[in-house]
Amino acid sequence: MNEALRIVVVAPDLAITDPDDEHAVQQAARSRMLRIGLLEANFNLVATLPADVFLADRLAQLQPDLIIVDTESEARDALEHVVLATRDARRPIVMFTNDDDTTHVKDAVAAGVCAYIVAGLAPQRIRPILDVAMARFAHEQALRAELADARTELQDRKTIDRAKGLLMQRQGLSEQAAYEKLRKTAMDKGLKLGEVARRMLDMADLLG
């Protein structure tokens, strides 16, 4: 539900010190449109934060579901702060900007940005943009989990093969008998087979 989606916007100070600064006025207006769009779509905007060295601590306290980077000339610096802040706790990131310099796009996507929106911001577009970003993030997280599981399974197989080889060498067992001994030990101790194999190899290394 959108009501439960906690959003943090990372943006520079929007105070307009020079009313003749057309760029600052336009950026402030666009940022207001973004906030209006979030409220109209019933998203929970919990905070607007600057991209500084304290961002990681603030995000850890707020625990947002999604982060919006709303910036232009400081886009790369702001993105770097957000990426560092979410390195250990990944979250979907959406970037809104009027900067038509697309040289940052590849870096942004590589850094984990789920949606990079250039200009054309209208309040009614915000909900579908964020819905797609959340779906893409969930899909990428599932792929990462599958890849991690596959790597773990491959490593476990290698470890089990090493443990079987050690049992075959030291106890004169056949490959099947060595595997059955590992499996029985795992069942008796309520451990995974790979964990039993790792412990046995660690003990063998310790004892020499």
Backbone as a chain_set.jsonl record, in Angstrom:
{"seq": "MNEALRIVVVAPDLAITDPDDEHAVQQAARSRMLRIGLLEANFNLVATLPADVFLADRLAQLQPDLIIVDTESEARDALEHVVLATRDARRPIVMFTNDDDTTHVKDAVAAGVCAYIVAGLAPQRIRPILDVAMARFAHEQALRAELADARTELQDRKTIDRAKGLLMQRQGLSEQAAYEKLRKTAMDKGLKLGEVARRMLDMADLLG", "coords": {"N": [[0.851, -1.203, 0.0], [0.495, 2.29, -0.769], [0.316, 4.061, 1.348], [1.862, 2.968, 3.334], [4.388, 3.156, 2.411], [7.425, 4.421, 3.062], [9.114, 7.353, 2.408], [12.117, 9.062, 1.709], [13.394, 12.143, 0.732], [16.24, 13.26, -0.856], [17.816, 16.219, -1.097], [19.154, 19.443, -2.081], [19.451, 22.537, -0.182], [16.624, 24.455, -0.648], [16.183, 27.118, -0.409], [15.692, 30.28, -1.775], [17.951, 32.597, -2.45], [18.449, 34.588, -4.228], [16.136, 36.159, -6.026], [16.233, 36.64, -8.723], [17.604, 34.607, -9.816], [17.038, 32.476, -12.127], [17.374, 29.751, -12.612], [17.545, 28.615, -10.02], [15.026, 29.259, -9.082], [13.404, 27.749, -10.824], [14.245, 25.164, -10.169], [13.433, 25.001, -7.491], [10.669, 25.216, -7.83], [10.156, 22.862, -9.285], [10.89, 20.96, -7.395], [8.969, 21.44, -5.455], [6.74, 20.564, -6.859], [7.317, 17.864, -6.975], [7.074, 17.102, -4.266], [4.385, 17.734, -3.871], [3.233, 15.903, -5.62], [3.939, 13.491, -4.356], [2.457, 13.682, -1.977], [-0.145, 13.863, -2.988], [-0.403, 11.37, -4.108], [-0.584, 9.863, -1.904], [1.723, 8.946, -0.649], [4.118, 8.431, 1.97], [5.935, 10.907, 2.992], [8.666, 11.131, 4.789], [10.903, 12.632, 5.415], [13.078, 15.321, 4.353], [16.299, 15.466, 3.299], [19.694, 16.699, 3.399], [22.425, 15.961, 1.135], [24.895, 14.838, 2.704], [27.677, 14.089, 4.931], [26.393, 13.007, 7.072], [24.281, 11.573, 6.203], [24.02, 8.75, 6.053], [23.675, 7.971, 8.751], [21.267, 9.256, 9.34], [19.496, 8.021, 7.55], [19.632, 5.446, 8.547], [18.317, 5.78, 10.944], [15.748, 6.569, 10.11], [14.883, 4.585, 8.347], [13.798, 4.33, 5.578], [11.619, 3.193, 2.891], [12.104, 3.815, 0.293], [14.245, 5.941, -1.617], [14.459, 9.195, -2.835], [16.355, 11.053, -5.019], [16.717, 14.35, -5.499], [17.947, 16.542, -7.455], [20.327, 18.603, -9.277], [22.778, 20.199, -10.537], [24.48, 19.204, -8.639], [24.315, 16.515, -8.921], [25.971, 14.174, -9.253], [27.605, 14.212, -6.925], [25.628, 14.114, -4.924], [24.445, 11.652, -5.491], [26.581, 9.927, -4.998], [26.834, 10.22, -2.222], [24.372, 9.119, -1.42], [24.583, 6.482, -2.378], [26.771, 5.527, -0.894], [25.632, 5.745, 1.616], [23.675, 3.823, 1.544], [24.939, 1.472, 1.184], [25.282, -0.768, 2.872], [22.708, -1.386, 3.454], [20.653, -1.885, 1.226], [18.434, 0.042, -0.784], [15.652, 0.978, -2.877], [16.351, 3.499, -5.28], [15.462, 6.569, -6.67], [15.984, 8.983, -9.135], [15.356, 12.353, -9.744], [15.629, 14.945, -12.055], [16.316, 18.017, -13.814], [18.417, 18.302, -15.4], [19.735, 17.853, -18.5], [22.029, 16.565, -19.176], [23.21, 13.585, -19.976], [25.362, 12.071, -19.216], [25.646, 11.093, -16.702], [23.95, 8.973, -16.44], [24.624, 6.205, -16.908], [26.443, 5.738, -14.825], [24.735, 6.205, -12.699], [22.774, 4.158, -12.939], [24.447, 1.933, -12.665], [25.161, 2.328, -10.06], [22.911, 1.664, -8.7], [20.539, 3.03, -9.062], [17.123, 2.962, -9.638], [15.347, 4.308, -11.247], [15.72, 6.952, -13.492], [14.855, 10.043, -13.952], [14.411, 12.532, -16.241], [13.517, 15.807, -16.473], [10.195, 16.96, -17.412], [8.525, 16.458, -15.236], [5.548, 15.69, -13.663], [2.941, 15.849, -11.267], [1.075, 13.688, -11.444], [2.543, 11.686, -12.608], [4.173, 10.576, -10.75], [3.377, 8.415, -9.046], [3.199, 6.037, -10.818], [5.914, 5.982, -11.639], [7.326, 5.526, -9.243], [6.167, 3.102, -8.477], [7.055, 1.389, -10.516], [9.803, 1.594, -10.046], [10.017, 0.404, -7.497], [9.176, -2.195, -8.126], [11.149, -2.951, -9.939], [13.401, -2.855, -8.274], [12.768, -4.889, -6.423], [12.816, -7.079, -8.135], [15.526, -7.074, -8.936], [16.738, -7.512, -6.461], [15.832, -10.089, -5.951], [17.151, -11.473, -7.992], [19.79, -11.042, -7.177], [19.774, -12.473, -4.783], [19.317, -15.056, -5.743], [21.669, -15.43, -7.212], [23.565, -15.25, -5.166], [22.811, -17.506, -3.675], [23.378, -19.502, -5.538], [26.154, -19.247, -5.754], [26.881, -19.9, -3.15], [25.982, -22.535, -3.035], [27.653, -23.729, -4.95], [30.151, -23.327, -3.742], [29.743, -24.84, -1.433], [29.544, -27.393, -2.522], [32.151, -27.786, -3.471], [33.517, -27.709, -1.031], [32.39, -29.919, 0.293], [33.251, -31.962, -1.387], [36.001, -31.805, -0.926], [36.051, -32.503, 1.776], [35.038, -35.119, 1.658], [37.1, -36.303, 0.203], [39.156, -36.108, 2.082], [38.236, -37.812, 4.136], [38.179, -40.221, 2.708], [40.88, -40.55, 2.238], [42.075, -40.617, 4.824], [40.587, -42.448, 6.31], [40.16, -44.557, 4.695], [37.786, -44.864, 3.258], [35.142, -45.445, 0.86], [33.965, -43.271, -1.799], [31.163, -42.99, -1.657], [30.675, -43.981, 0.927], [32.051, -42.102, 2.447], [30.577, -39.816, 1.891], [28.085, -40.568, 2.995], [28.8, -40.702, 5.667], [29.373, -38.029, 6.266], [26.829, -36.939, 5.768], [25.251, -38.264, 7.709], [26.403, -37.254, 10.044], [25.739, -34.568, 9.754], [22.935, -34.722, 9.944], [22.629, -35.751, 12.529], [23.632, -33.653, 14.081], [22.071, -31.599, 13.351], [22.819, -29.809, 11.332], [23.751, -28.141, 8.253], [24.984, -29.89, 5.395], [27.188, -28.747, 4.098], [28.19, -27.074, 6.113], [29.043, -28.936, 8.059], [31.078, -30.15, 6.589], [32.827, -27.945, 6.27], [33.552, -27.457, 8.952], [34.868, -29.847, 9.546], [37.051, -29.745, 7.831], [38.3, -27.443, 8.801], [39.022, -28.328, 11.342], [40.783, -30.349, 10.62], [42.812, -28.842, 9.428], [43.658, -27.46, 11.663], [44.661, -29.476, 13.323], [46.531, -30.572, 11.702]], "CA": [[0.0, 0.0, 0.0], [1.279, 3.507, -0.828], [0.327, 4.731, 2.639], [2.892, 2.381, 4.179], [5.688, 3.347, 1.781], [8.125, 5.543, 3.688], [10.01, 7.944, 1.413], [13.004, 10.165, 2.067], [13.892, 12.91, -0.405], [17.56, 13.854, -0.656], [17.814, 17.413, -1.947], [19.875, 20.595, -1.515], [18.637, 23.593, 0.41], [15.869, 25.102, -1.723], [15.963, 28.537, -0.118], [16.083, 31.135, -2.899], [18.583, 33.815, -1.936], [18.401, 35.606, -5.287], [14.904, 35.944, -6.803], [16.527, 36.756, -10.152], [18.281, 33.37, -10.245], [15.966, 31.716, -12.775], [17.616, 28.315, -12.445], [17.176, 28.26, -8.65], [13.555, 29.361, -8.992], [12.839, 26.598, -11.526], [14.514, 23.95, -9.396], [12.569, 25.033, -6.316], [9.306, 24.926, -8.287], [10.085, 21.441, -9.628], [10.947, 20.2, -6.154], [7.655, 21.554, -4.83], [5.851, 19.679, -7.611], [7.619, 16.5, -6.544], [6.477, 16.884, -2.955], [2.929, 17.729, -4.064], [2.9, 14.62, -6.234], [4.038, 12.445, -3.331], [1.327, 13.822, -1.063], [-1.38, 13.557, -3.703], [-0.439, 9.922, -4.337], [-0.692, 9.256, -0.573], [2.971, 8.393, -0.143], [4.5, 8.976, 3.272], [7.203, 11.631, 2.915], [9.062, 11.21, 6.198], [11.939, 13.643, 5.654], [13.903, 15.834, 3.261], [17.632, 15.5, 3.888], [20.794, 17.098, 2.517], [23.391, 14.901, 0.811], [26.123, 15.15, 3.422], [28.333, 12.955, 5.589], [25.505, 12.467, 8.108], [23.129, 10.956, 5.55], [23.906, 7.329, 6.409], [23.109, 7.872, 10.097], [19.855, 9.676, 9.297], [18.733, 6.971, 6.885], [19.564, 4.31, 9.465], [17.29, 6.096, 11.929], [14.427, 6.706, 9.494], [14.534, 3.318, 7.691], [12.831, 4.537, 4.492], [11.451, 2.121, 1.911], [12.572, 4.299, -0.999], [14.948, 7.218, -1.54], [14.401, 10.02, -4.04], [17.412, 12.062, -5.136], [16.139, 15.481, -6.234], [19.081, 17.457, -7.567], [20.742, 18.868, -10.652], [24.211, 20.412, -10.746], [25.228, 18.399, -7.67], [23.76, 15.166, -9.057], [26.948, 13.113, -9.011], [27.979, 14.224, -5.51], [24.484, 13.658, -4.135], [24.281, 10.222, -5.721], [27.661, 9.24, -4.292], [26.467, 10.193, -0.802], [23.267, 8.178, -1.226], [25.094, 5.12, -2.601], [27.563, 5.172, 0.287], [24.733, 5.646, 2.769], [22.825, 2.629, 1.422], [25.812, 0.358, 0.78], [25.06, -1.937, 3.724], [21.264, -1.635, 3.543], [20.198, -1.424, -0.089], [17.051, 0.504, -0.942], [15.424, 1.538, -4.206], [16.709, 4.907, -5.427], [14.909, 7.226, -7.86], [16.577, 10.311, -9.318], [14.628, 13.343, -10.537], [16.492, 16.066, -12.406], [16.059, 18.73, -15.06], [19.696, 18.347, -16.108], [19.664, 16.96, -19.659], [23.329, 15.932, -19.382], [22.971, 12.153, -19.718], [26.612, 11.365, -18.937], [25.556, 10.477, -15.376], [22.942, 7.907, -16.405], [25.249, 4.891, -16.753], [26.964, 5.661, -13.458], [23.598, 6.144, -11.782], [22.202, 2.815, -13.004], [25.43, 1.019, -12.08], [25.181, 2.554, -8.612], [21.704, 1.119, -8.093], [19.357, 3.853, -9.296], [16.083, 2.18, -10.316], [14.684, 5.156, -12.236], [16.427, 8.223, -13.698], [13.814, 10.816, -14.631], [14.907, 13.833, -16.681], [12.504, 16.794, -16.867], [8.833, 16.476, -17.647], [7.909, 15.973, -14.0], [4.179, 16.11, -13.364], [2.522, 15.104, -10.071], [0.372, 12.437, -11.734], [3.49, 10.678, -13.078], [5.032, 10.102, -9.667], [2.997, 7.087, -8.571], [3.689, 4.954, -11.684], [7.373, 5.953, -11.628], [7.787, 4.871, -8.013], [5.724, 1.706, -8.509], [7.988, 0.662, -11.386], [11.098, 1.542, -9.361], [9.924, -0.605, -6.444], [9.116, -3.515, -8.763], [12.475, -3.252, -10.492], [14.294, -3.129, -7.15], [12.437, -6.212, -5.895], [13.302, -8.063, -9.112], [16.984, -7.118, -8.864], [17.099, -8.146, -5.201], [15.596, -11.526, -6.109], [18.246, -11.993, -8.808], [20.988, -11.052, -6.336], [19.643, -13.578, -3.832], [19.514, -16.292, -6.499], [23.091, -15.525, -7.532], [24.275, -15.563, -3.919], [22.519, -18.903, -3.346], [24.107, -20.351, -6.479], [27.569, -19.213, -5.373], [27.016, -20.659, -1.907], [25.822, -23.96, -3.36], [28.872, -24.163, -5.631], [31.213, -23.39, -2.751], [29.453, -25.981, -0.566], [29.891, -28.62, -3.245], [33.616, -27.903, -3.449], [33.916, -28.022, 0.342], [31.972, -31.302, 0.565], [34.162, -32.839, -2.13], [37.284, -31.822, -0.198], [35.86, -33.265, 3.014], [34.946, -36.527, 1.265], [38.45, -36.746, -0.145], [39.932, -36.267, 3.312], [37.776, -39.047, 4.784], [38.622, -41.351, 1.893], [42.323, -40.694, 2.409], [42.493, -40.932, 6.196], [39.845, -43.577, 6.893], [40.047, -45.62, 3.714], [36.383, -45.035, 2.872], [34.761, -45.179, -0.523], [33.357, -41.955, -1.934], [29.799, -43.062, -1.156], [30.721, -44.136, 2.385], [32.481, -40.812, 3.003], [29.425, -38.918, 1.791], [27.087, -41.004, 3.974], [29.273, -40.336, 7.006], [29.141, -36.59, 6.391], [25.389, -36.712, 5.816], [24.755, -38.713, 9.017], [26.875, -36.282, 11.039], [24.927, -33.362, 9.588], [21.603, -35.0, 10.467], [22.721, -35.916, 13.985], [23.93, -32.363, 14.721], [21.122, -30.596, 12.874], [23.555, -28.828, 10.554], [23.799, -28.374, 6.822], [26.109, -30.722, 4.994], [28.33, -27.889, 3.822], [28.743, -26.591, 7.378], [29.791, -30.051, 8.641], [32.309, -30.305, 5.807], [33.727, -26.843, 6.608], [34.085, -27.671, 10.303], [35.813, -30.948, 9.526], [38.281, -29.271, 7.182], [38.958, -26.514, 9.733], [39.659, -29.126, 12.39], [41.935, -31.039, 9.999], [43.867, -27.854, 9.272], [44.164, -27.134, 12.991], [45.431, -30.611, 13.842], [47.625, -30.853, 10.769]], "C": [[0.885, 1.251, 0.0], [1.383, 4.18, 0.533], [1.462, 4.223, 3.528], [4.291, 2.618, 3.628], [6.342, 4.614, 2.324], [9.2, 6.063, 2.728], [10.834, 9.065, 2.03], [13.475, 10.824, 0.777], [15.24, 13.508, -0.023], [17.692, 15.016, -1.63], [18.63, 18.514, -1.283], [18.907, 21.577, -0.886], [17.951, 24.377, -0.71], [15.582, 26.579, -1.448], [16.509, 29.39, -1.27], [16.639, 32.441, -2.35], [18.554, 34.949, -2.955], [17.167, 35.35, -6.156], [15.107, 36.061, -8.308], [17.263, 35.531, -10.696], [17.217, 32.428, -10.814], [16.135, 30.21, -12.568], [17.183, 27.857, -11.054], [15.666, 28.286, -8.475], [12.905, 28.153, -9.646], [13.047, 25.311, -10.744], [13.621, 23.881, -8.165], [11.128, 24.687, -6.694], [9.158, 23.439, -8.613], [10.084, 20.578, -8.371], [9.627, 20.273, -5.397], [6.656, 20.645, -5.527], [6.066, 18.219, -7.206], [6.95, 16.2, -5.208], [4.951, 16.855, -3.031], [2.482, 16.396, -4.641], [2.947, 13.474, -5.243], [2.84, 12.483, -2.394], [0.018, 13.444, -1.741], [-1.528, 12.062, -3.963], [-0.467, 9.146, -3.021], [0.565, 8.509, -0.133], [3.349, 9.115, 1.151], [5.889, 9.603, 3.173], [7.683, 11.904, 4.341], [10.115, 12.276, 6.459], [12.531, 14.104, 4.335], [15.279, 16.109, 3.85], [18.661, 16.031, 2.895], [21.721, 15.91, 2.255], [24.723, 15.267, 1.46], [26.644, 13.911, 4.143], [27.455, 12.323, 6.665], [24.33, 11.685, 7.519], [22.945, 9.504, 5.969], [23.258, 7.158, 7.775], [21.618, 8.232, 10.091], [18.985, 8.626, 8.628], [18.586, 5.746, 7.779], [18.488, 4.535, 10.526], [15.89, 6.054, 11.325], [13.945, 5.419, 8.826], [13.502, 3.5, 6.583], [12.745, 3.316, 3.581], [12.021, 2.504, 0.557], [13.209, 5.665, -0.813], [14.835, 7.928, -2.88], [15.535, 11.037, -3.983], [16.884, 13.16, -6.046], [17.215, 16.551, -6.345], [19.438, 17.656, -9.025], [22.249, 18.997, -10.743], [25.057, 19.555, -9.808], [24.859, 16.92, -7.776], [24.762, 14.088, -8.712], [27.341, 13.051, -7.542], [26.848, 13.694, -4.64], [24.308, 12.153, -4.268], [25.354, 9.427, -4.987], [27.35, 9.143, -2.799], [25.371, 9.157, -0.543], [23.752, 6.737, -1.369], [25.914, 4.662, -1.397], [26.663, 4.933, 1.497], [23.895, 4.379, 2.735], [23.639, 1.384, 1.063], [25.521, -0.903, 1.574], [23.579, -2.262, 3.91], [20.636, -1.077, 2.271], [18.717, -1.042, -0.074], [16.87, 1.016, -2.357], [15.69, 3.043, -4.212], [16.126, 5.428, -6.738], [15.522, 8.614, -7.949], [15.706, 11.158, -10.227], [15.559, 14.519, -10.812], [15.989, 16.744, -13.668], [17.312, 18.82, -15.915], [19.658, 17.353, -17.262], [21.025, 16.371, -20.026], [23.21, 14.462, -18.989], [24.241, 11.381, -19.394], [26.564, 10.663, -17.58], [24.697, 9.213, -15.366], [23.579, 6.541, -16.153], [25.784, 4.705, -15.338], [25.832, 5.503, -12.455], [22.995, 4.743, -11.754], [23.144, 1.8, -12.377], [25.458, 1.142, -10.563], [23.921, 2.062, -7.922], [20.464, 1.965, -8.248], [18.348, 3.068, -10.126], [15.346, 2.985, -11.378], [15.41, 6.493, -12.282], [15.51, 9.083, -14.571], [14.337, 12.212, -14.947], [13.743, 14.679, -17.161], [11.113, 16.161, -16.976], [8.121, 15.988, -16.397], [6.517, 16.569, -13.83], [3.699, 15.268, -12.198], [1.875, 13.76, -10.375], [1.298, 11.333, -12.231], [4.229, 9.994, -11.939], [4.672, 8.694, -9.222], [3.482, 5.976, -9.505], [5.21, 4.857, -11.712], [7.883, 5.199, -10.4], [7.356, 3.415, -7.962], [6.666, 0.86, -9.358], [9.354, 0.526, -10.71], [11.1, 0.476, -8.259], [9.918, -2.014, -7.034], [10.473, -3.909, -9.322], [13.451, -3.596, -9.379], [14.047, -4.528, -6.588], [12.951, -7.307, -6.828], [14.816, -8.202, -9.026], [17.442, -7.772, -7.568], [16.905, -9.654, -5.278], [16.708, -12.161, -6.931], [19.54, -12.054, -8.003], [20.958, -12.224, -5.351], [19.869, -14.914, -4.529], [20.994, -16.498, -6.824], [23.901, -15.884, -6.295], [24.058, -17.017, -3.513], [23.302, -19.851, -4.247], [25.591, -20.403, -6.137], [27.806, -20.023, -4.106], [26.927, -22.15, -2.176], [27.074, -24.511, -4.036], [30.019, -24.307, -4.649], [31.014, -24.568, -1.812], [29.829, -27.291, -1.246], [31.393, -28.853, -3.235], [34.101, -28.306, -2.063], [33.572, -29.469, 0.688], [32.884, -32.278, -0.161], [35.518, -32.931, -1.444], [37.175, -32.658, 1.071], [35.747, -34.765, 2.717], [36.333, -37.078, 0.942], [39.314, -36.982, 1.074], [39.538, -37.543, 4.049], [38.238, -40.284, 4.022], [40.113, -41.627, 2.105], [42.692, -41.197, 3.799], [41.791, -42.148, 6.788], [39.622, -44.709, 5.894], [38.627, -45.888, 3.266], [36.212, -44.864, 1.366], [34.119, -43.805, -0.585], [31.941, -41.944, -1.369], [29.768, -43.153, 0.355], [31.123, -42.819, 3.058], [31.327, -39.816, 2.985], [28.368, -39.273, 2.83], [27.499, -40.627, 5.388], [29.069, -38.84, 7.25], [27.658, -36.29, 6.564], [24.804, -37.105, 7.166], [25.168, -37.742, 10.116], [26.041, -35.006, 10.977], [23.541, -33.559, 10.176], [21.623, -35.088, 11.986], [22.885, -34.574, 14.695], [22.971, -31.261, 14.278], [21.774, -29.472, 12.098], [23.432, -29.135, 9.068], [25.068, -29.146, 6.481], [27.362, -29.89, 4.745], [28.996, -27.375, 5.09], [29.55, -27.682, 8.07], [31.12, -30.232, 7.919], [33.305, -29.202, 6.14], [34.35, -27.043, 7.979], [35.123, -28.78, 10.313], [37.141, -30.526, 8.901], [39.037, -28.296, 8.085], [39.676, -27.275, 10.823], [40.881, -29.852, 11.844], [43.099, -30.083, 9.824], [44.5, -27.515, 10.616], [45.072, -28.227, 13.534], [46.588, -30.999, 12.944], [47.585, -32.245, 10.172]], "O": [[1.908, 1.282, 0.684], [2.4, 4.796, 0.85], [1.965, 4.959, 4.376], [5.278, 2.317, 4.298], [5.876, 5.727, 2.079], [10.076, 5.315, 2.293], [10.32, 9.902, 2.772], [13.903, 10.145, -0.157], [15.368, 14.176, 1.003], [17.681, 14.819, -2.845], [18.784, 18.523, -0.062], [17.692, 21.458, -1.043], [18.613, 24.899, -1.607], [14.822, 27.212, -2.18], [17.658, 29.226, -1.68], [15.895, 33.285, -1.85], [18.626, 36.123, -2.593], [17.163, 34.407, -6.948], [14.255, 35.631, -9.086], [17.514, 35.434, -11.898], [16.578, 31.679, -10.075], [15.157, 29.488, -12.372], [16.525, 26.826, -10.919], [15.098, 27.43, -7.797], [11.961, 27.586, -9.097], [12.151, 24.471, -10.659], [13.106, 22.814, -7.833], [10.448, 23.957, -5.973], [8.152, 22.824, -8.26], [9.363, 19.584, -8.294], [9.208, 19.298, -4.774], [5.819, 20.023, -4.874], [5.115, 17.444, -7.108], [6.327, 15.151, -5.046], [4.301, 16.06, -2.352], [1.479, 15.827, -4.21], [2.098, 12.583, -5.277], [2.273, 11.443, -2.057], [-0.83, 12.784, -1.142], [-2.644, 11.546, -4.03], [-0.384, 7.918, -3.019], [0.493, 7.563, 0.651], [2.95, 10.255, 1.387], [6.898, 8.904, 3.261], [7.172, 12.798, 5.016], [10.227, 12.777, 7.577], [12.497, 13.388, 3.335], [15.412, 16.893, 4.79], [18.519, 15.836, 1.688], [21.79, 14.975, 3.052], [25.568, 15.921, 0.848], [26.108, 12.816, 3.977], [27.743, 11.217, 7.124], [23.48, 11.192, 8.26], [21.818, 9.075, 6.215], [22.389, 6.303, 7.947], [20.813, 7.584, 10.76], [17.869, 8.363, 9.076], [17.548, 5.086, 7.773], [17.826, 3.59, 10.956], [14.954, 5.56, 11.954], [12.74, 5.178, 8.742], [12.435, 2.889, 6.635], [13.673, 2.511, 3.508], [12.381, 1.637, -0.239], [12.782, 6.452, 0.032], [15.085, 7.337, -3.931], [15.658, 11.789, -3.016], [16.632, 12.927, -7.228], [17.38, 17.37, -5.44], [18.919, 16.967, -9.903], [22.937, 18.009, -11.0], [26.198, 19.217, -10.121], [25.065, 16.158, -6.831], [24.443, 13.172, -7.953], [27.407, 11.965, -6.966], [27.085, 12.911, -3.72], [24.054, 11.46, -3.283], [25.069, 8.373, -4.418], [27.578, 8.102, -2.183], [25.434, 8.41, 0.433], [23.378, 5.872, -0.578], [25.762, 3.531, -0.935], [26.907, 4.031, 2.299], [23.447, 3.906, 3.78], [23.074, 0.36, 0.68], [25.512, -1.998, 1.011], [23.24, -3.306, 4.466], [20.151, 0.054, 2.245], [17.882, -1.698, 0.549], [17.839, 1.448, -2.982], [15.313, 3.763, -3.288], [16.278, 4.802, -7.787], [15.573, 9.34, -6.956], [15.358, 10.748, -11.335], [16.204, 15.029, -9.897], [15.318, 16.123, -14.492], [17.276, 19.351, -17.025], [19.56, 16.147, -17.038], [21.162, 15.744, -21.077], [23.12, 14.135, -17.805], [24.206, 10.154, -19.305], [27.345, 9.745, -17.328], [24.713, 8.463, -14.39], [23.127, 5.8, -15.281], [25.604, 3.65, -14.729], [25.952, 4.759, -11.482], [22.733, 4.197, -10.682], [22.709, 0.911, -11.645], [25.745, 0.172, -9.863], [23.858, 2.039, -6.693], [19.436, 1.668, -7.641], [18.683, 2.564, -11.198], [14.782, 2.412, -12.31], [15.683, 7.096, -11.244], [15.409, 8.869, -15.779], [14.665, 12.981, -14.044], [13.064, 14.33, -18.126], [10.912, 14.986, -16.669], [7.199, 15.178, -16.494], [6.335, 17.786, -13.852], [4.014, 14.079, -12.135], [2.096, 12.791, -9.649], [0.9, 10.169, -12.277], [4.843, 8.946, -12.138], [5.559, 7.86, -9.038], [4.128, 5.041, -9.031], [5.749, 3.754, -11.799], [8.761, 4.343, -10.506], [8.097, 2.571, -7.458], [7.034, -0.249, -8.971], [9.988, -0.527, -10.788], [12.071, -0.265, -8.109], [10.57, -2.917, -6.509], [10.898, -5.058, -9.196], [14.245, -4.526, -9.518], [14.992, -5.266, -6.31], [13.458, -8.333, -6.374], [15.338, -9.317, -9.04], [18.427, -8.509, -7.566], [17.709, -10.415, -4.739], [17.165, -13.259, -6.614], [20.304, -13.011, -8.129], [21.973, -12.88, -5.114], [20.528, -15.801, -3.986], [21.507, -17.612, -6.721], [24.809, -16.714, -6.356], [24.987, -17.688, -3.065], [23.825, -20.868, -3.792], [26.217, -21.46, -6.216], [28.8, -20.74, -3.993], [27.693, -22.938, -1.621], [27.509, -25.623, -3.737], [30.772, -25.279, -4.701], [31.98, -25.228, -1.429], [30.372, -28.194, -0.609], [31.856, -29.973, -3.017], [34.992, -29.146, -1.933], [34.375, -30.166, 1.307], [33.251, -33.313, 0.395], [36.116, -34.005, -1.384], [38.081, -33.422, 1.404], [36.302, -35.585, 3.449], [36.688, -38.181, 1.357], [40.106, -37.923, 1.116], [40.402, -38.275, 4.532], [38.641, -41.278, 4.627], [40.548, -42.778, 2.146], [43.521, -42.096, 3.939], [42.338, -42.809, 7.671], [38.97, -45.703, 6.213], [38.29, -47.023, 2.926], [37.025, -44.227, 0.696], [33.766, -43.233, 0.447], [31.555, -41.0, -0.681], [28.953, -42.499, 1.006], [30.594, -42.469, 4.113], [31.123, -39.068, 3.942], [27.813, -38.385, 3.477], [26.657, -40.274, 6.214], [28.638, -38.441, 8.332], [27.277, -35.48, 7.409], [23.968, -36.388, 7.717], [24.382, -37.441, 11.014], [25.681, -34.435, 12.007], [23.018, -32.663, 10.839], [20.734, -34.559, 12.653], [22.343, -34.375, 15.783], [23.043, -30.132, 14.763], [21.349, -28.32, 12.184], [23.059, -30.241, 8.676], [26.078, -29.065, 7.179], [28.463, -30.28, 5.134], [30.22, -27.252, 5.146], [30.621, -27.407, 8.611], [32.157, -30.441, 8.549], [34.498, -29.472, 6.279], [35.549, -26.822, 8.153], [36.14, -28.678, 11.0], [38.213, -30.9, 9.377], [40.267, -28.316, 8.132], [40.797, -26.93, 11.198], [41.898, -29.96, 12.528], [44.25, -30.46, 10.044], [45.71, -27.309, 10.712], [46.114, -27.949, 14.126], [47.52, -31.677, 13.378], [48.453, -32.6, 9.374]]}, "num_chains": 1, "name": "protein.A"}
